[in-house]
C-alpha cells in the first residue's frame, strides 16, 4: 500500500518521507506504534482488504469514529473547565478587543521589521540587536496583558514565503498568551517571548533546497535539519545578552516528553516548563500553517491531535492548560452556528470558552450580511429564545471566507 497521509504531522513522526510505499515489517511496526490510522492512495498502491474480508476493516473504522467522538467531547469539556488553581491571581483584561487591535497591529508590524532586519544581519554574518528584540517583545507583552485576543488575531496573517520570520512572531504571541494564562510575571513573559522570537534562527544555516523541499526529507537531510537547534544556540551565544530562561526555549523546543526529541534527547522532568511551552506552541503553529508540502490543520483538529500526543510528546497538564488557553474555538475559527449563520470567532470568553464572540459573515441562507454584525454567544439567543451554539468548525476558505479578512475590519 502507498501511505499518503498519517493521523499526525509528518515532521512530528519518525517517517522521513511524506508519502511512501509500505514494504517492510519494520515500517508496519512503526505505523502501529505511532498512528491509529493512515490514509492510502490506491492509485499508487494496493487497496484495502478484498470485499469478502472487509468486516474487520469496517468494524475498526466504526471504533475509530467512536474514539474521535469521545475525544471531541473530552476536548470540549477541558476547554470549558476552570483548570488548575494558580498561586497568583489571574490577569484581567484592561481593554476591549476593538480598542487594542490598532495598537496590536502597530506592534506586530514593528516585530516583523525587527525580525527581518535581524535575519538579514545574521545572513550577512553581523550581530543583531538583542535590545531591539527585547523592546518589541516588551511591547507585545504589554498589549497582551491589556487584552491577548488582539495579538492572537494577528497570528492568522500568514505567508508561506516568509514562514521562518512569521512563525517566530506567531509562536512568540502564542507563547505569551499561554504564559499569561499560566499567570507568569511580566518579566517571565518577556523572557519567554524573547526565546520564542529567537528559537528558529538556526534555520538560516539550513540550505534553502532542504527547507523548501516539497516531497519530504531523506535521512541525511533530516539530520541536517535537526542541527538548526545547535546552530541557533551558537549564534545567540556569540551575539550575547539572552537571559538563561529564554535560552532554554531555544535549546529545548524540539525535545519530547518520551525522550525521542532532539538535539540531546531530554526526557520528562529534565525538560523545563518553558521548554515544554515552546514545544507546544511551536508544534501548534507548525501544524495549523500551510506549508510548501502540506496544508494546515484546523485549530480544532490540531488541539485534538495534540491532546492525543500528550505524555508521549508533551507535558500532559500543560497540553490541557493550552487547550483551556486557546479554547476549542480559537480566535479566527470559521464556524457555523445552530441558527445556520456562518461567522468568524473574534474573541474568546475566558469564563466560558464554548461561548465566544462571533463576527457574522453569512446568513442562514448563506448570503452575506449587509452590515457588520457581532453576536456574543454568552448573551444572545435566537428568534425562539434558545441559546445559540457553534454547530461545527468549517475549513478555512469555506464559502470563500478567509477569517483574517474579517478580523482586520474590527
Secondary structure, DSSP 4 states (H G I P E B T S, - for coil): -EEEEESS-GGGSS--BSSEE---HHHHHHHHHH-S-EEE-TTTS--SS-GGGHHHHHHHHHHHHHHHHHHHHHHHHHHTS--PPPSSPPP---S-HHHHHHHHHHHHHHHHHHHHHHHHHHHTT----HHHHHHHHHHHHHHHHHHHHHHHHGGG---GGGHHHHHHHHHHHHHHHHHHHTT--HHHHHHHHHHHHHTTGGGGGS-HHHHT-TTB--HHHHHHHHTHHHHHHHHHHHH----HHHHHHHHHTT--TTS--SSS---GGGS-HHHHHHHHHHHHHHHHS-BTTBPPPPHHHHHHHHHHTBTTTB-HHHHHHHHHHH-SS-TT-EEEETTS-EEEEEE--SS-TTS-EEEEEE-TTS-EEEEEEEEETTT-B-TTSPBP-EEEEEPTTGGG--HHHHHTT-
